[in-house]
Amino acid sequence: MTSTTKWPNNARACISITLDNMGEAADINRGLIPESDPVGDHHSVKVELPRMLEVLDRYGAKVTYFVEGWNCDVSSLRFQG
């Protein structure tokens, strides 16, 4: 069976990888981090996420990154109706 779908740069395949950055959220939910501590100081954010982004950048990978709502400062968002 042959495919007529054309991928960018004539690639023969595509790969999709999904990752969850829920280490901090899981630790907060388990009570391992006090709710009063600032969000974003967890090793998953300070160490692992930069490593992952560096690898993606090194290989020129195109990515779509979703941010969990609890990590988003909604006061700075502007919505259009």
ABEGO torsion letter per residue (X at the ends): XBBABBBBGGBABBBBBBBBBAAAAAAAAAGABBAABBBGABAAAAAAAAAAAAAAAAAGBBBBBBBBAAABBAAABBBBX
